[in-house]
Amino acid sequence: MILTLSKTEMEVVRRVLGREPKEAEWKLVDALWSEHCSYKSSKVFLRSLPSTGPNVIMSVEDWQDAGAVDVGDGLALVLKVESHNHPSAIDPFNGAATGVGGILRDIISKGAKPIALLDMIRVGKLDDKGKWLLKNIISGIGFYGNSVGVPVVGGELSFDETYNDNPLVDVACAGIVSKDSIVPSVVREPGLRLVLAGFTGLDGLGGASFASRKLSGMDEIGAVQIADPFAGKIIIDVTLEIAKEVEAIKDLGGGGLAVAVTEMANGLGAVVNLERVPLRFEYLSPEDIIISETQERMLFAVKPEKVESVCAKFREYNYPCEDIGEITAEPKVRFLYNGEPVAELPSDLLLSPPLNVWPAERKPRKREPEREVALGEALRAVLTHPDLVSKEWAYSQFDYEVGTSTVVKPGQGDSAVVELPNGKYLALKGDANQDLCAEDAYECGKAIVAEAYRNLATVGARGIALVDHLQFGDPRKPHVYQDFIDAVRGISEASKFFSIPVVGGKVSFHNEDKNGNPIKPTPLVVMAGLVEGKLARNRVEEGDLVLIGETRNELAGTLFSRIFGGGGEVAKTRLMEDLIASNLVIKGINEGKITWNKDVSKGGLAGALLPILAKGFSVRISSSQVIGTSNLLGKMFSESGGRFLVLTSDPQWFMYQAGRMGIQALAIGKVTKDGSKLVLDYETFPMDSIVENYYSFLEGSL
């Protein structure tokens, strides 16, 4: 029996019970008290995140499967982010596919129809293992999303050797529901029947505990769930059909039946008759039934008189559905098998693990001298890096137009945009920055929120809600824990500044390589926003380039520094500059002054120019107009925030408006239809081979 419980935690259990727990009870506690389910090492600091606001309907309340915000006209947006990092490292196809299935069930558990998926993927170097991981992760996401008819509308794909052994596979989903029809995940009264839909099998045994420890390198395939999107489609359709007939809905995710029943009871009690659970294999033991994480299962709390009608809907599709127990007033969770007790534990014990606040200490960062690199060499290295190439190889495997609501498609802008049933446009974007986080997790926490805010502004949208996913190594290591705390502080500060509530999220610890080295800190945010007025639709044509914001010589924690090393200053996140610059861009969109625009982030100004060059245009830049630093490498590759690159026919308008709003904007160059080349001052850099690499790298490598 492999448990992740500490000796201290086991003593707490024994002391509360006054006896030695049975094996099934240890497994029950292990699942509920796992980092994956309990947030025992993160909850203290997560409480600092702003989770309320005038539009918030449902936020990070305990045991709710997703957050929800009002988007007008009686509709609510439901938003959630999840990951399947450890499973994807072992079985990338099923790990990624079940990540999609799990996030979809989180959305439908609120009674919401899923309308859009995003996938944020981070893998290591593209050696044989890396190629195997990436191919199967992309295939798994496409397999599930395409099969159930939910479009994958955007995402990220990043390559960094910190993820060689431990890829990160984040999936976010947005759904829509009448705000008066949101279904809770918890109950408030006893007497309700517990109804389970779906077969229970051997896959995913101990998955929550597996996700709460580092990868062992042993055979852990049994902890990975198996994806069945065709069963998932039945679950989605029937759950949405019966949502108004049930009192609560819970997805069976991490911890399986053990966690779903206990969290749904919400401090009340429950009696579960395990012999009634529909099984894929007859010989499954009662203990395994409790903790199996077989996918495509849902738990419903149903009034007794409605049980038959609920199950009848599933049986129309020959899908298993059984009444397996009830919610009780006695605050105790009891699992029985043919009337004999298998596990019997107090609800308070299961829901109240001892919280951890580990020792924390900031890791010393060595400041190396700035590197001198020839500009041509730097341009080639940065602009051909896999992080900046076209991701069409990946998103072409996804059906991003199913449902016909996708307006801004993958590759067309910095944010995805879908049309809501009320005619409003919803923008979605996920952002992370492991390079900056490795230098300063606090500044990084602020920066990723600010970048997501800017990305939404590029399509004319303003953020209304976000969810976060905090991905780190072992929290018991002081440097790791300090980075976690700093990242939470940064995200919280930026969210409060922009008045954007954090309505949900996830924490993933124990992301390490085979030698026990933690990954670079990788907090991620997914922001949703509504277009204010006009929707921006980028098009590249001849015109003037305006750079909004100040470029500072901040090269540490950038893509440039990842490639070439060297030090320099770490980018500071100046939130007011992000806000003012975003306001200017949204104003420019609504007044018809923007032809094309992009926020300046990864790869700096050079990276922002690449999509223009890739369209076969030439760009001429006057470096003296890029203000804030005299260092040419800083001008081209600094990733300091608060900046946008705008293509316009009226540069004077931007300079005038910027002066009125309190920010800098200067015309820095021109775009012409003159072949792919970059002219910087008096030096010309041909871009043909870089553009060829932009389009061919991923397909050629894989």
C-alpha angles and dihedrals in degrees: 000000000000113000131177093204117119122232089252092053091049090052090052090054093049092047094050093046097038089221144063110277120235120249093259090051092051089053090048093052091042091057096045094044096044117119087242093062107022105039086215094159096041109033095088092060097035087066088074093066114105106245105164135076143140093275098042114114100166126008140165093323110153116279097002107135096217143004127247136202133187113255097178137259091067094300131125129203114221115203134185140161127200139165139213099196103145095040090049091053090057102034108008096185098052093031092058095037094052089047087061092045092049095051091048091054090049088058096046090048085074091052089253127140111234110237105169142019130199126194124202110190130184122183136163131246117330098249120133092286093045092050091049091051096047097044092051095042091054091044092050094051092047093045094057101035094046093046096054095040101243114134122236097218103175149338145143135276118196133172122209130148090230085079097050094114100019114043119191117228112183122178126187129189135193124201137180130223140156104272090229092055101056110134118217123229093220135058130230102195139047125237098060118130121238110229121190123199120195140035122286118220143164099275121105096023108173092358095150092054090044089056090050098061134050120272108273099203089235124114102290098156091118090068091060117092122227118236123230108174093177090060086042091057090055090049091051096047098043095042091054090047095053099034094108092051097059134069099218139002128205129182115226099234129132111012093016119219092351094063098033094054096043095046093044090052086056097198096330118097137257140202116207123190103209095193088068094058110110107243132204088202122034095213096062110132120234090246092055092047089058097053103028112124098201108162132238095048130127133188120214131191105216136178109249094246092055100049095094095048091049094050092043089065091057093044090058084072094040087250117150117250126167141171100239103172148312146266111255135198092229105090095233131107112220127185114194132185114201088338095308118117114249097171132359120178137156114261091226091057093051095046098043112061116172107269119233128218104182127201110275131199132169113245113238110250115210112222108217121195116265114271122239108223127170110252094233092052091048093049093051094046096046098039093048094047112122091239090067102040124102112283093204091117088065104038094042086070090060126076096232096167101054109122090031093242098106108112105167106037131202111293094018099092148349091271135037116238129201129180116242124217089256091059095254121129118240118204121201132188138164122205138182134158116198094176095059091040091055088058101038120356093189094056088042093054090055092042098055092051090048092048092051089049090052092046090056090048090058089070094040097263133130121211119254104170142003141194124203138208117201112203120185144139127262109332090211089071107089096220092050093048093049090053089051092051092046093050092051090049091051095047091047094050094048094045091053091047093054092038091236114145121224100229099178146343150156139243122216117187130173096052101152142141124251090272094055096256113144121239117249107279105273114185111170133194130198113201129195124199143166125240111249107215114319126030115229116230110189121226127168118226138139114299148101126308118223122190112208115203137019123295112218127192094254108141102149113102094022135119087254091057092046089057101038104020116215128126134245126142126328114238113259116212110233101190096190090060090052091051097047094044091049091050090052093050093049089049090049091051093050093048093049096245099125125080096170133353142177135178115245109241131113111039091012121235091337090055091049091053094052097083089055093048090047089061090063097260130132122233125205115195129188104209093201088067092058096087131195101060138035092210108106094207088050091051092053104035109023112119097203110153135236093065138121132181111218131190110207145151091222110053092160090064091059094047091049095046092045090056091051092049098045104253137101125255126170136176102245102175152319139273117221136176094246107119127279108308138125118220111195110187101308099339123092123210115192111223103190096106091043091052091048089052090048092061101032107036102091097040091044093049096046 
